Amino acid sequence: MVLKIEKKKITINLLDTFPEKIKSFRFKLDPITEGICFYHKKNINTYFFCQKVDIIFADKNNKILKISPNTKSEKILFGKSKTFFIYILSANSCKKLAPGDLLKIIYTKEERDLLGKQL
């Protein structure tokens, strides 16, 4: 999956297994170059994240409901009731986005099949 923000393209990994979801960006000391996506989730915590991240809460149509820029570690964030996707990106990567905007996502066939069951 690829997220397009203006002319910048960010590779997004769709996490669907429990161990992947638990690990996410926890204990990652290298700079974050890719993003991750949780689906069918409304809340998230940043415990044991070793660097700041931008968190985007979006609905089933990838319309942004809430943005938490430069989120520090040890935080619990609650999305709105219609939240379906949670995107975690490196800090300062979503400065050009605002609530109400539509995210431009390009899915692979496998991701489209997986998410087709959920949507």
Order of alpha helices (4+ residues) and beta strands (2+ residues): beta-beta-alpha-beta-beta-beta-beta-beta-beta-beta-alpha
